[in-house]
Amino acid sequence: MSEKKSCIFCEIINDKNKARIAYEDEHTLAFYDINPVALIHIVIVPKIHLANVNELEDSNIDFVASMFTAAKNVAFTLKVNSSGYRLVINNQSSAGQTVFHLHMHFLAGRDFFWPPG
């Protein structure tokens, strides 16, 4: 597991910064966002440092697949699997990415609209 200097998500993964954990497995960590935009807002990250989708390779695809398994498990645990939830990955600054460690936002607990904006 590589750690990028001053990456807040790597710090959380390595227990150097605290977060409220929602789910964890060998490849993935999910924790509650400190600035939620929905009643339920969880950030799901791979336990390796990838800046974004552009850094995906065949050798790390298991970490990304695990992000979706984590989302499913969070949805069932929080009982929003039937009511619905949104998964968002922002890739690069123009798309809204502010932390450059690949991550997925799990949003639930309110109605969402399309287009997202």
Secondary structure, 3 states (H helix, E strand, C coil): CCCCCCCHHHHHHCCCCCCCEEEECCCEEEEECCCCCCCEEEEEEECCCCCCHHHCCHHHHHHHHHHHHHHHHHHHHCCCCCCCCEEECCCCHHHCCCCCCCCEEEEECCCCCCCCC
